[in-house]
């Protein structure tokens, strides 16, 4: 069994991340695990609602050009991201967008997932990281 | 006292960031190449090996994140990244 696992959401893999910042309470965000989002060496590992980036004290890192589901130039923020089950607590670059796939709070791209071992670990209803 | 608007600070940070990014990508001997760089109020305030270290320094220098900027100096911010429509 992996160190962290989550039930699939609408039959799609999700992970839960925690945003923490100066606003006080932590915010848990459920993001779709999408190995098709970007390549392993992209500038950014996560995509979140830009309002979350701003509310949680993201520091601007520039802009990236996206194509496909998103088109145009989007801001990148340095955000503190935690996954408590994995003792993961690091600032990472996050793209801020105004539209997120319905039912989710963001997208974990391949660059983020590939920092871990990921998969269902023999449990078809779950997605896990270790 | 000189009051500088937030927009002016953001513009100054972005302009400097573009110059640093261009320099670091064109010249491997640049002091910024391979580093994370922190800017506050239009000035370089940190050149570090990790994003965490840069953010720690920025927090000491300028508590308002909207007046700060950090970049991965050698990253290619111009390339178009494809994101598939997932749902």
Backbone of each chain as ProteinMPNN parsed JSONL, in Angstrom:
{"seq_chain_A": "XXXXXXXXXXXXXXXXXXXXXXXXXXXXXXXXXXXXXXXXXXXXXXXXXXXXXXXXXXXXXXXXXXXXXXXXXXXXXXXXXXXXXXXXXXXXXXXXXXXXXXXXXXXXXXXXXXXXXXXXXXXXXXXXXX", "coords_chain_A": {"N_chain_A": [[0.846, -1.197, 0.0], [0.566, 2.232, -0.875], [2.123, 5.225, 0.53], [0.408, 7.355, 0.464], [-2.912, 7.503, -0.594], [-5.782, 7.948, -2.684], [-9.288, 7.831, -3.242], [-10.618, 7.223, -6.492], [-12.003, 9.88, -8.453], [-14.939, 10.373, -10.061], [-14.099, 8.235, -11.607], [-11.538, 9.009, -12.196], [-8.055, 9.669, -11.625], [-7.017, 11.226, -8.623], [-5.19, 13.494, -6.507], [-4.611, 14.818, -3.239], [-3.66, 17.994, -2.254], [-2.176, 20.395, -0.042], [-2.576, 23.779, 0.503], [-0.737, 26.326, 1.978], [-0.426, 29.364, 3.712], [-0.037, 32.881, 4.468], [-2.594, 33.569, 5.099], [-3.748, 32.113, 7.077], [-5.756, 29.573, 7.727], [-5.113, 26.31, 6.446], [-5.64, 25.086, 3.108], [-7.254, 22.506, 1.528], [-6.824, 20.96, -1.549], [-8.189, 19.217, -4.265], [-6.736, 17.64, -6.846], [-6.598, 16.688, -10.273], [-4.758, 13.932, -11.354], [-2.641, 14.018, -13.909], [-0.898, 12.634, -16.294], [-0.612, 13.404, -18.87], [-0.343, 16.079, -18.972], [1.788, 18.365, -19.917], [5.429, 17.96, -20.024], [8.16, 16.082, -18.51], [10.185, 17.855, -17.863], [9.114, 20.412, -17.638], [8.459, 23.93, -16.86], [6.637, 24.167, -14.821], [4.892, 22.263, -12.283], [2.248, 22.106, -11.417], [-1.21, 23.085, -11.875], [-3.466, 25.518, -10.904], [-6.459, 27.207, -9.727], [-6.265, 30.649, -10.309], [-7.124, 32.412, -8.343], [-6.751, 30.995, -5.961], [-3.981, 30.898, -5.963], [-3.346, 33.591, -5.543], [-4.667, 34.188, -3.142], [-3.27, 32.612, -1.377], [-0.784, 33.713, -1.158], [1.003, 33.529, -3.348], [4.054, 34.012, -5.077], [4.936, 35.862, -7.856], [6.319, 34.31, -10.744], [6.66, 34.705, -13.395], [5.466, 34.192, -16.772], [3.86, 31.605, -18.656], [3.448, 29.959, -21.815], [0.6, 28.343, -22.881], [-0.952, 25.589, -24.615], [-3.568, 23.735, -26.297], [-5.861, 22.469, -24.079], [-5.794, 24.844, -22.743], [-5.218, 28.128, -23.854], [-2.851, 30.532, -24.615], [-1.169, 33.074, -22.64], [-0.157, 32.538, -19.334], [-0.001, 33.247, -15.814], [2.688, 32.286, -13.611], [3.142, 31.125, -10.355], [5.069, 30.978, -7.354], [4.346, 28.639, -4.997], [3.633, 27.432, -1.72], [3.429, 24.063, -1.165], [1.923, 21.255, 0.31], [1.932, 17.755, 1.086], [0.819, 16.024, 3.478], [0.865, 13.27, 4.237], [3.083, 12.297, 2.977], [5.123, 13.711, 3.971], [5.786, 15.83, 2.391], [6.723, 19.045, 1.654], [7.077, 21.786, 0.138], [8.063, 24.691, -1.775], [6.651, 25.219, -4.955], [6.501, 25.831, -8.515], [3.484, 27.097, -9.811], [0.947, 27.165, -12.215], [-1.424, 29.677, -12.725], [-4.818, 29.686, -13.475], [-8.018, 30.559, -14.948], [-9.985, 28.768, -15.374], [-10.917, 25.544, -14.422], [-10.944, 21.986, -14.795], [-14.244, 20.66, -14.434], [-15.334, 19.557, -11.228], [-12.885, 19.237, -10.107], [-10.019, 20.752, -8.456], [-7.758, 21.532, -9.644], [-4.808, 20.701, -11.577], [-2.453, 18.165, -11.467], [0.522, 17.951, -12.966], [2.685, 15.988, -15.159], [5.312, 16.558, -14.361], [5.078, 17.0, -11.63], [3.959, 14.571, -10.67], [5.937, 12.766, -11.365], [7.867, 13.066, -9.494], [7.409, 11.25, -7.609], [6.687, 7.746, -6.855], [3.991, 6.566, -8.673], [0.561, 5.495, -9.094], [-1.914, 2.805, -9.206], [-1.228, 0.833, -7.479], [-2.135, -1.79, -7.337], [-4.733, -1.488, -6.516], [-7.612, -0.929, -7.972], [-9.549, 1.071, -7.603], [-8.312, 3.222, -6.553], [-5.858, 5.887, -6.415], [-2.454, 6.376, -5.957], [0.437, 7.734, -4.225], [3.889, 7.377, -3.517]], "CA_chain_A": [[0.0, 0.0, 0.0], [1.394, 3.448, -0.919], [2.061, 6.099, 1.704], [-0.775, 8.214, 0.324], [-3.777, 7.082, -1.69], [-7.07, 8.628, -2.705], [-10.316, 7.206, -4.072], [-10.816, 7.889, -7.773], [-13.135, 10.818, -8.502], [-15.52, 10.175, -11.396], [-13.212, 7.264, -12.271], [-10.273, 9.636, -12.6], [-7.121, 9.725, -10.489], [-6.821, 12.519, -7.963], [-4.386, 13.581, -5.29], [-4.956, 15.991, -2.437], [-2.539, 18.819, -1.821], [-2.565, 21.405, 0.937], [-1.974, 25.096, 0.325], [-0.615, 27.047, 3.241], [0.097, 30.712, 3.495], [-0.187, 33.812, 5.571], [-4.004, 33.851, 5.374], [-4.208, 31.366, 8.237], [-6.106, 28.168, 7.576], [-4.687, 25.576, 5.268], [-6.704, 24.799, 2.158], [-7.032, 21.239, 0.839], [-7.267, 21.015, -2.932], [-8.194, 17.924, -4.936], [-6.287, 17.916, -8.218], [-6.552, 15.51, -11.116], [-3.401, 13.482, -11.68], [-2.699, 13.945, -15.373], [0.443, 12.453, -16.862], [-0.6, 14.017, -20.199], [-0.192, 17.539, -18.858], [3.186, 18.782, -19.981], [6.501, 16.968, -20.03], [8.813, 15.956, -17.207], [11.087, 18.982, -17.57], [8.447, 21.715, -17.801], [8.714, 24.952, -15.837], [5.675, 24.086, -13.722], [4.327, 20.939, -12.015], [0.844, 22.155, -10.997], [-2.099, 24.135, -12.367], [-4.533, 25.784, -9.927], [-7.216, 28.446, -9.913], [-5.399, 31.788, -9.958], [-7.571, 33.01, -7.075], [-6.064, 30.265, -4.887], [-2.575, 31.329, -5.975], [-3.244, 34.933, -4.981], [-5.097, 34.154, -1.727], [-2.279, 31.916, -0.558], [0.505, 34.406, -1.146], [1.925, 33.135, -4.398], [4.981, 35.02, -5.6], [4.968, 35.742, -9.314], [7.562, 33.778, -11.331], [6.668, 34.926, -14.836], [4.312, 33.694, -17.517], [4.141, 30.519, -19.603], [2.521, 29.831, -22.94], [-0.057, 27.037, -22.902], [-1.753, 25.25, -25.774], [-4.447, 22.602, -26.048], [-7.021, 22.817, -23.261], [-5.624, 26.256, -22.401], [-4.521, 28.831, -24.931], [-2.402, 31.881, -24.29], [-0.138, 33.3, -21.637], [-0.716, 32.389, -17.993], [1.01, 33.526, -14.787], [3.223, 31.201, -12.772], [3.41, 31.593, -8.994], [5.713, 30.058, -6.413], [3.371, 28.353, -3.938], [4.028, 26.379, -0.795], [2.533, 22.919, -1.334], [2.198, 20.145, 1.232], [1.186, 16.5, 1.117], [1.272, 15.623, 4.815], [1.135, 11.838, 4.348], [4.398, 12.011, 2.393], [6.064, 14.704, 4.51], [6.188, 16.717, 1.299], [6.452, 20.431, 2.038], [8.037, 22.523, -0.702], [7.531, 25.661, -2.74], [6.73, 24.746, -6.338], [5.866, 26.729, -9.477], [2.094, 26.742, -10.106], [0.295, 28.027, -13.202], [-2.742, 30.144, -12.307], [-5.764, 29.787, -14.593], [-9.359, 30.965, -14.51], [-10.913, 27.653, -15.589], [-10.386, 24.249, -13.98], [-11.904, 20.938, -15.163], [-15.313, 20.533, -13.436], [-15.182, 18.489, -10.246], [-11.531, 19.233, -9.575], [-9.517, 22.069, -8.066], [-6.533, 21.825, -10.36], [-4.183, 19.611, -12.334], [-1.065, 17.806, -11.153], [1.117, 17.565, -14.245], [3.675, 14.91, -15.096], [6.498, 16.974, -13.607], [4.82, 16.803, -10.202], [3.752, 13.146, -10.382], [7.159, 11.982, -11.554], [8.718, 13.179, -8.302], [7.027, 10.156, -6.724], [6.125, 6.575, -7.513], [2.558, 6.81, -8.721], [-0.222, 4.444, -9.739], [-2.992, 2.278, -8.351], [-0.595, -0.081, -6.54], [-2.958, -2.994, -7.23], [-6.085, -1.164, -6.046], [-8.158, -0.224, -9.134], [-10.41, 2.204, -7.25], [-7.517, 4.247, -5.882], [-4.615, 6.382, -7.004], [-1.569, 6.619, -4.826], [1.812, 8.222, -4.364], [4.816, 6.998, -2.441]], "C_chain_A": [[0.883, 1.251, 0.0], [1.209, 4.302, 0.328], [0.839, 7.011, 1.664], [-1.609, 7.699, -0.832], [-5.148, 7.726, -1.537], [-8.007, 7.87, -3.63], [-10.441, 7.962, -5.392], [-12.035, 8.803, -7.694], [-13.688, 10.79, -9.923], [-14.622, 9.274, -12.245], [-11.903, 7.867, -12.744], [-9.358, 9.77, -11.38], [-6.981, 11.134, -9.928], [-5.801, 12.376, -6.836], [-4.834, 14.827, -4.538], [-3.683, 16.698, -1.996], [-3.064, 19.869, -0.851], [-1.813, 22.693, 0.63], [-1.875, 25.754, 1.696], [0.023, 28.391, 2.965], [-0.215, 31.591, 4.665], [-1.649, 34.076, 5.928], [-4.532, 33.035, 6.547], [-4.467, 29.921, 7.924], [-5.537, 27.569, 6.305], [-5.894, 25.288, 4.387], [-6.356, 23.508, 1.419], [-7.614, 21.341, -0.563], [-7.119, 19.631, -3.576], [-7.877, 18.151, -6.413], [-6.201, 16.626, -9.014], [-5.092, 15.188, -11.452], [-3.351, 13.181, -13.168], [-1.291, 13.848, -15.964], [0.54, 13.036, -18.27], [-0.438, 15.524, -20.162], [1.289, 17.887, -18.807], [4.158, 17.614, -19.994], [7.243, 17.026, -18.7], [9.661, 17.173, -16.854], [10.428, 20.348, -17.782], [8.826, 22.67, -16.675], [7.84, 24.713, -14.605], [5.171, 22.644, -13.53], [2.826, 20.94, -11.701], [0.101, 23.285, -11.698], [-3.222, 24.276, -11.35], [-5.298, 27.032, -10.351], [-6.337, 29.628, -9.47], [-5.825, 32.453, -8.652], [-6.918, 32.316, -5.884], [-4.603, 30.706, -4.802], [-2.425, 32.678, -5.274], [-3.606, 34.941, -3.497], [-4.027, 33.549, -0.839], [-0.863, 32.439, -0.798], [1.497, 33.965, -2.188], [2.789, 34.298, -4.857], [5.139, 34.799, -7.096], [6.337, 35.262, -9.798], [7.647, 34.03, -12.832], [5.39, 34.394, -15.465], [4.758, 32.561, -18.426], [3.071, 30.517, -20.683], [1.932, 28.425, -22.919], [-0.827, 26.859, -24.194], [-2.599, 24.027, -25.457], [-5.666, 23.04, -25.271], [-6.989, 24.282, -22.826], [-4.859, 26.913, -23.543], [-4.13, 30.222, -24.469], [-1.338, 31.9, -23.222], [-0.761, 33.284, -20.241], [0.381, 32.632, -16.95], [1.439, 32.263, -14.048], [3.568, 31.803, -11.418], [4.181, 30.531, -8.223], [4.765, 29.88, -5.232], [3.928, 27.291, -3.01], [2.985, 25.265, -0.828], [2.93, 21.827, -0.357], [1.353, 18.929, 0.876], [1.607, 15.838, 2.43], [1.633, 14.139, 4.917], [2.533, 11.47, 3.865], [5.498, 12.902, 2.966], [6.609, 15.608, 3.409], [5.773, 18.132, 1.665], [7.467, 21.304, 1.312], [7.333, 23.629, -1.483], [7.703, 25.11, -4.152], [6.07, 25.78, -7.263], [4.47, 26.209, -9.857], [1.545, 27.707, -11.151], [-1.094, 28.408, -12.679], [-3.648, 30.337, -13.509], [-7.139, 30.172, -14.052], [-10.376, 29.852, -14.705], [-10.211, 26.348, -15.225], [-11.39, 23.18, -14.411], [-12.95, 20.735, -14.063], [-15.081, 19.34, -12.5], [-13.804, 18.418, -9.623], [-11.12, 20.668, -9.201], [-8.243, 22.446, -8.806], [-6.006, 20.58, -11.058], [-2.765, 19.407, -11.817], [-0.454, 17.242, -12.426], [2.195, 16.502, -14.038], [4.884, 15.3, -14.258], [6.303, 16.788, -12.11], [4.739, 15.311, -9.878], [5.054, 12.37, -10.438], [8.172, 12.193, -10.433], [8.485, 12.001, -7.348], [6.889, 8.87, -7.547], [4.618, 6.783, -7.514], [1.842, 5.669, -9.429], [-1.313, 3.943, -8.819], [-2.479, 1.238, -7.359], [-1.471, -1.315, -6.272], [-4.369, -2.756, -6.736], [-6.773, -0.324, -7.12], [-9.01, 0.991, -8.799], [-9.625, 3.382, -6.66], [-6.363, 4.716, -6.761], [-3.705, 6.751, -5.844], [-0.222, 7.17, -5.218], [2.638, 7.629, -3.229], [6.216, 7.463, -2.787]], "O_chain_A": [[1.837, 1.336, 0.774], [0.255, 4.12, 1.084], [0.303, 7.391, 2.705], [-1.09, 7.479, -1.926], [-5.609, 8.009, -0.431], [-7.593, 7.337, -4.659], [-10.38, 9.192, -5.416], [-12.981, 8.528, -6.957], [-12.991, 11.14, -10.874], [-14.414, 9.516, -13.434], [-11.229, 7.297, -13.602], [-9.822, 9.96, -10.255], [-6.845, 12.105, -10.673], [-5.585, 11.292, -6.294], [-5.367, 15.767, -5.127], [-2.763, 16.091, -1.447], [-4.253, 20.187, -0.846], [-0.588, 22.705, 0.511], [-2.828, 25.734, 2.474], [0.891, 28.53, 2.104], [-0.612, 31.116, 5.729], [-1.931, 34.726, 6.934], [-5.667, 33.249, 6.974], [-3.538, 29.117, 7.856], [-5.481, 28.205, 5.253], [-7.029, 25.25, 4.863], [-5.314, 23.412, 0.77], [-8.758, 21.758, -0.74], [-6.086, 18.972, -3.454], [-8.652, 18.776, -7.137], [-5.779, 15.593, -8.494], [-4.307, 16.074, -11.79], [-3.946, 12.209, -13.633], [-0.593, 14.851, -16.112], [1.638, 13.156, -18.815], [-0.399, 16.174, -21.207], [1.949, 17.722, -17.781], [3.765, 16.448, -19.977], [6.992, 17.901, -17.871], [9.837, 17.488, -15.677], [11.112, 21.329, -18.074], [9.428, 22.275, -15.676], [8.245, 25.016, -13.482], [5.039, 21.897, -14.5], [2.196, 19.882, -11.718], [0.689, 24.303, -12.066], [-3.856, 23.29, -10.973], [-4.857, 27.8, -11.206], [-5.744, 29.601, -8.392], [-4.989, 32.998, -7.931], [-6.568, 32.97, -4.902], [-4.056, 30.866, -3.711], [-1.488, 32.881, -4.502], [-2.952, 35.603, -2.691], [-3.891, 33.931, 0.324], [0.118, 31.708, -0.661], [2.705, 34.013, -1.957], [2.312, 35.423, -5.006], [5.437, 33.693, -7.546], [7.374, 35.735, -9.335], [8.61, 33.61, -13.474], [4.381, 34.176, -14.794], [5.89, 32.55, -18.909], [1.955, 31.001, -20.492], [2.666, 27.436, -22.936], [-1.295, 27.825, -24.796], [-2.366, 23.355, -24.452], [-6.429, 23.886, -25.736], [-8.032, 24.885, -22.573], [-3.957, 26.31, -24.125], [-4.965, 30.992, -23.995], [-0.693, 30.892, -22.935], [-1.774, 33.94, -20.0], [1.54, 32.276, -17.163], [0.671, 31.316, -13.884], [4.203, 32.854, -11.337], [3.97, 29.333, -8.416], [4.422, 30.845, -4.549], [4.61, 26.364, -3.448], [1.807, 25.494, -0.553], [4.109, 21.508, -0.207], [0.214, 19.053, 0.427], [2.637, 15.166, 2.485], [2.592, 13.781, 5.6], [3.101, 10.462, 4.286], [6.645, 12.862, 2.52], [7.74, 16.088, 3.482], [4.603, 18.387, 1.954], [8.572, 21.533, 1.803], [6.152, 23.513, -1.811], [8.766, 24.598, -4.504], [5.182, 26.517, -6.836], [4.303, 25.034, -10.181], [1.659, 28.923, -10.998], [-1.85, 27.542, -12.239], [-3.305, 31.054, -14.449], [-7.384, 30.115, -12.847], [-11.514, 29.972, -14.252], [-9.086, 26.08, -15.648], [-12.592, 23.446, -14.393], [-12.595, 20.646, -12.888], [-14.684, 18.259, -12.935], [-13.574, 17.625, -8.71], [-11.773, 21.643, -9.571], [-7.709, 23.54, -8.623], [-6.673, 19.547, -11.117], [-1.978, 20.349, -11.738], [-0.862, 16.184, -12.905], [2.562, 16.166, -12.912], [5.425, 14.472, -13.525], [7.25, 16.458, -11.395], [5.369, 14.841, -8.931], [5.265, 11.435, -9.665], [9.228, 11.561, -10.429], [9.253, 11.78, -6.412], [6.964, 8.899, -8.776], [4.031, 7.131, -6.49], [2.428, 4.967, -10.254], [-1.612, 4.554, -7.793], [-3.228, 0.807, -6.482], [-1.542, -1.814, -5.149], [-5.129, -3.706, -6.552], [-6.545, 0.884, -7.181], [-9.176, 1.867, -9.648], [-10.205, 4.41, -6.311], [-5.955, 4.043, -7.707], [-4.14, 7.364, -4.869], [0.203, 7.089, -6.371], [2.139, 7.412, -2.125], [7.149, 7.245, -2.014]]}, "seq_chain_B": "XXXXXXXXXXXXXXXXXXXXXXXXXXXXXXXXXXXXXXXXXXXXXXXXXXXXXXXXXXXXXXXXXXXXXXXXXXXXXXXXXXXXXXX", "coords_chain_B": {"N_chain_B": [[9.549, 61.153, 0.692], [9.324, 58.581, -1.647], [6.654, 57.334, -3.415], [5.881, 54.396, -4.925], [3.867, 52.925, -7.333], [2.077, 49.778, -7.161], [1.739, 48.599, -9.652], [3.837, 49.717, -11.095], [5.975, 48.607, -9.76], [5.575, 45.882, -10.264], [5.898, 45.89, -13.056], [8.568, 46.746, -13.241], [9.867, 44.634, -11.947], [9.199, 42.523, -13.706], [10.397, 43.311, -16.09], [13.123, 43.316, -15.395], [13.355, 40.627, -14.741], [12.965, 39.393, -17.218], [15.263, 40.259, -18.546], [17.248, 39.007, -17.012], [16.598, 36.315, -17.389], [17.005, 36.049, -20.126], [19.744, 36.614, -20.276], [20.817, 34.525, -18.688], [20.103, 32.285, -20.143], [21.447, 32.64, -22.509], [24.107, 32.855, -21.851], [26.145, 30.672, -20.372], [28.007, 31.226, -18.441], [27.015, 33.23, -16.965], [26.278, 34.798, -13.824], [23.773, 34.16, -13.019], [23.001, 31.841, -14.238], [21.463, 28.713, -14.086], [20.483, 29.213, -11.578], [18.111, 30.168, -8.983], [16.434, 33.22, -8.808], [15.702, 36.042, -6.862], [13.625, 38.879, -6.842], [12.867, 42.122, -5.661], [10.905, 44.947, -5.543], [11.952, 45.835, -7.98], [14.651, 45.203, -7.889], [17.486, 42.994, -7.709], [17.584, 40.707, -5.119], [18.267, 38.246, -4.212], [20.194, 35.42, -5.073], [20.106, 32.165, -5.507], [20.431, 28.577, -4.911], [18.087, 27.179, -4.661], [14.493, 27.273, -4.884], [13.144, 27.505, -2.483], [15.053, 28.748, -0.81], [15.299, 31.236, -2.036], [12.699, 32.269, -1.682], [12.607, 32.436, 1.089], [14.477, 34.458, 1.553], [13.277, 36.578, 0.178], [11.019, 36.931, 1.771], [12.185, 38.028, 4.017], [13.077, 40.46, 3.084], [10.986, 41.827, 1.713], [7.808, 41.941, 2.702], [5.423, 41.972, 1.276], [4.04, 39.972, -1.075], [3.197, 40.749, -3.603], [4.964, 42.6, -4.481], [7.156, 41.265, -5.074], [9.22, 38.97, -6.945], [10.167, 35.937, -8.405], [12.42, 33.813, -10.145], [13.255, 30.977, -12.147], [16.186, 31.068, -13.403], [17.322, 29.981, -15.737], [15.279, 28.757, -17.052], [13.015, 27.885, -19.723], [10.669, 29.951, -20.541], [9.243, 30.577, -22.721], [8.461, 28.565, -24.43], [5.715, 26.753, -25.843], [3.484, 24.951, -23.901], [1.771, 21.972, -24.062], [-1.437, 21.143, -22.963], [-3.582, 18.592, -22.438], [-7.132, 18.347, -22.971], [-8.852, 17.224, -20.269], [-11.364, 16.547, -19.239]], "CA_chain_B": [[9.329, 59.728, 0.474], [8.851, 58.281, -2.994], [5.661, 56.261, -3.43], [5.878, 53.727, -6.217], [2.653, 52.112, -7.396], [2.3, 48.346, -7.293], [1.884, 48.282, -11.071], [5.193, 50.089, -11.506], [6.886, 47.606, -9.182], [5.399, 44.634, -11.03], [6.522, 46.086, -14.374], [10.028, 46.784, -13.067], [10.305, 43.261, -11.657], [9.064, 41.682, -14.899], [11.415, 43.727, -17.06], [14.413, 42.808, -14.925], [13.314, 39.158, -14.836], [13.175, 39.027, -18.632], [16.684, 40.481, -18.859], [18.031, 37.961, -16.343], [16.29, 35.042, -18.051], [17.683, 36.081, -21.427], [21.19, 36.512, -20.038], [21.173, 33.205, -18.162], [19.937, 31.265, -21.183], [22.418, 32.859, -23.593], [25.483, 32.809, -21.361], [26.265, 29.719, -19.264], [28.898, 31.774, -17.417], [26.307, 34.269, -16.219], [26.099, 34.443, -12.396], [22.394, 33.713, -12.795], [22.742, 30.581, -14.939], [21.194, 27.571, -13.22], [20.096, 29.661, -10.234], [16.84, 30.842, -8.736], [16.737, 34.629, -8.524], [14.613, 36.766, -6.222], [13.583, 40.325, -7.082], [11.906, 42.885, -4.858], [10.866, 46.375, -5.895], [12.767, 46.106, -9.156], [16.072, 44.954, -7.664], [17.878, 41.627, -7.344], [17.884, 40.609, -3.685], [18.728, 36.895, -3.865], [20.575, 34.463, -6.118], [20.26, 30.974, -4.684], [20.331, 27.302, -5.62], [16.754, 26.578, -4.532], [13.348, 28.182, -4.806], [12.859, 27.729, -1.068], [16.012, 29.721, -0.271], [14.953, 32.549, -2.579], [11.474, 32.754, -1.039], [12.945, 32.815, 2.467], [15.144, 35.763, 1.493], [12.28, 37.584, -0.212], [10.181, 37.175, 2.939], [12.926, 38.899, 4.942], [13.321, 41.772, 2.472], [9.742, 42.501, 1.314], [6.713, 41.062, 3.145], [4.292, 41.981, 0.343], [4.409, 39.123, -2.219], [2.885, 41.383, -4.889], [6.111, 43.429, -4.872], [8.283, 40.35, -5.245], [9.241, 38.15, -8.161], [11.283, 34.989, -8.375], [12.437, 33.057, -11.391], [14.245, 29.959, -12.45], [16.823, 31.945, -14.382], [17.648, 29.307, -16.997], [14.099, 28.06, -17.587], [12.448, 28.376, -20.984], [9.289, 30.362, -20.296], [8.626, 30.953, -23.999], [7.972, 27.391, -25.15], [4.304, 26.464, -25.622], [3.273, 23.664, -23.228], [0.465, 21.418, -24.421], [-2.237, 20.54, -21.897], [-4.755, 17.943, -23.04], [-8.406, 18.549, -22.274], [-9.006, 15.97, -19.539], [-12.779, 16.214, -19.052]], "C_chain_B": [[8.76, 59.517, -0.934], [7.869, 57.12, -2.92], [5.609, 55.67, -4.834], [4.66, 52.807, -6.264], [3.012, 50.647, -7.581], [2.506, 47.957, -8.75], [3.288, 48.589, -11.565], [6.202, 49.074, -10.985], [6.799, 46.294, -9.966], [6.087, 44.751, -12.385], [8.044, 46.07, -14.266], [10.57, 45.384, -12.796], [10.274, 42.4, -12.93], [10.117, 42.031, -15.946], [12.785, 43.172, -16.669], [14.469, 41.278, -15.049], [13.556, 38.703, -16.265], [14.642, 39.176, -19.025], [17.552, 39.375, -18.255], [17.831, 36.613, -17.03], [17.033, 34.951, -19.388], [19.194, 35.892, -21.243], [21.59, 35.097, -19.609], [21.073, 32.127, -19.229], [20.954, 31.419, -22.304], [23.85, 32.646, -23.134], [25.595, 31.869, -20.16], [27.181, 30.21, -18.151], [28.248, 32.906, -16.616], [26.17, 33.851, -14.747], [24.693, 33.941, -12.089], [22.117, 32.324, -13.385], [22.569, 29.432, -13.944], [20.723, 27.931, -11.824], [18.64, 30.102, -10.185], [17.166, 32.261, -8.272], [15.5, 35.296, -7.921], [14.735, 38.256, -6.472], [12.562, 40.951, -6.136], [12.029, 44.347, -5.233], [11.854, 46.727, -7.009], [14.252, 45.875, -8.983], [16.318, 43.497, -7.326], [18.226, 41.598, -5.859], [18.36, 39.216, -3.288], [19.08, 36.13, -5.131], [20.931, 33.184, -5.369], [20.107, 29.708, -5.531], [18.94, 26.678, -5.547], [15.69, 27.658, -4.455], [13.026, 28.505, -3.355], [13.764, 28.826, -0.489], [15.706, 31.139, -0.775], [13.721, 33.12, -1.882], [11.729, 33.17, 0.409], [13.574, 34.208, 2.49], [14.144, 36.872, 1.135], [11.387, 37.944, 0.978], [10.847, 38.106, 3.948], [12.995, 40.342, 4.406], [12.029, 42.549, 2.213], [8.561, 41.585, 1.668], [5.524, 41.008, 2.184], [4.656, 41.172, -0.904], [4.152, 39.797, -3.564], [4.021, 42.295, -5.37], [7.359, 42.583, -5.125], [8.125, 39.543, -6.531], [10.371, 37.158, -7.965], [11.258, 34.208, -9.678], [13.528, 32.011, -11.38], [14.999, 30.528, -13.641], [17.076, 31.277, -15.73], [16.453, 28.618, -17.64], [13.616, 28.711, -18.879], [10.971, 28.691, -20.768], [8.53, 30.633, -21.603], [8.007, 29.778, -24.746], [6.497, 27.14, -24.831], [4.17, 25.052, -25.038], [1.866, 23.181, -23.53], [-0.184, 20.77, -23.209], [-3.46, 19.918, -22.545], [-6.003, 18.305, -22.263], [-8.764, 17.238, -21.605], [-10.458, 15.595, -19.299], [-13.626, 17.209, -19.853]], "O_chain_B": [[7.825, 60.204, -1.344], [8.207, 56.047, -2.421], [5.326, 56.371, -5.806], [4.443, 52.007, -5.354], [4.085, 50.307, -8.08], [3.334, 47.101, -9.061], [3.863, 47.834, -12.349], [7.161, 48.725, -11.673], [7.816, 45.68, -10.287], [6.776, 43.828, -12.817], [8.727, 45.461, -15.089], [11.6, 44.993, -13.343], [11.208, 41.643, -13.196], [10.662, 41.147, -16.608], [13.51, 42.63, -17.503], [15.499, 40.712, -15.415], [14.276, 37.731, -16.496], [15.196, 38.339, -19.737], [18.472, 38.872, -18.9], [18.786, 35.861, -17.228], [17.608, 33.918, -19.728], [19.83, 35.116, -21.956], [22.572, 34.542, -20.102], [21.85, 31.172, -19.233], [21.289, 30.445, -22.978], [24.715, 32.296, -23.937], [25.188, 32.225, -19.054], [27.147, 29.68, -17.041], [28.859, 33.466, -15.706], [25.968, 32.671, -14.459], [24.45, 33.366, -11.028], [21.104, 31.705, -13.06], [23.414, 29.209, -13.078], [20.577, 27.054, -10.973], [18.021, 30.374, -11.214], [18.058, 32.471, -7.451], [14.388, 35.127, -8.421], [15.814, 38.831, -6.331], [11.519, 40.361, -5.855], [13.122, 44.912, -5.24], [12.5, 47.775, -6.981], [15.045, 46.296, -9.826], [15.467, 42.838, -6.729], [19.063, 42.373, -5.396], [18.807, 39.014, -2.159], [18.361, 36.184, -6.129], [21.946, 33.131, -4.674], [19.71, 29.759, -6.695], [18.644, 25.745, -6.292], [15.939, 28.785, -4.027], [12.678, 29.639, -3.028], [13.3, 29.714, 0.227], [15.838, 32.113, -0.033], [13.689, 34.299, -1.531], [11.142, 34.135, 0.898], [13.243, 35.034, 3.341], [14.168, 37.957, 1.715], [11.039, 39.109, 1.173], [10.178, 38.871, 4.643], [12.975, 41.306, 5.171], [11.96, 43.755, 2.45], [8.343, 40.57, 1.006], [4.705, 40.094, 2.269], [5.478, 41.613, -1.707], [4.801, 39.466, -4.557], [4.038, 42.711, -6.528], [8.452, 43.099, -5.357], [7.042, 39.455, -7.111], [11.418, 37.504, -7.419], [10.192, 33.971, -10.246], [14.556, 32.136, -10.715], [14.506, 30.477, -14.768], [17.047, 31.946, -16.763], [16.601, 27.96, -18.671], [13.782, 29.911, -19.098], [10.126, 27.796, -20.81], [7.325, 30.886, -21.589], [7.133, 29.966, -25.592], [6.074, 27.294, -23.686], [4.675, 24.084, -25.607], [0.889, 23.889, -23.287], [0.43, 19.959, -22.516], [-4.282, 20.62, -23.133], [-5.953, 18.541, -21.056], [-8.961, 16.234, -22.289], [-10.757, 14.409, -19.166], [-14.854, 17.122, -19.845]]}, "name": "protein", "num_of_chains": 2, "seq": "XXXXXXXXXXXXXXXXXXXXXXXXXXXXXXXXXXXXXXXXXXXXXXXXXXXXXXXXXXXXXXXXXXXXXXXXXXXXXXXXXXXXXXXXXXXXXXXXXXXXXXXXXXXXXXXXXXXXXXXXXXXXXXXXXXXXXXXXXXXXXXXXXXXXXXXXXXXXXXXXXXXXXXXXXXXXXXXXXXXXXXXXXXXXXXXXXXXXXXXXXXXXXXXXXXXXXXXXX"}
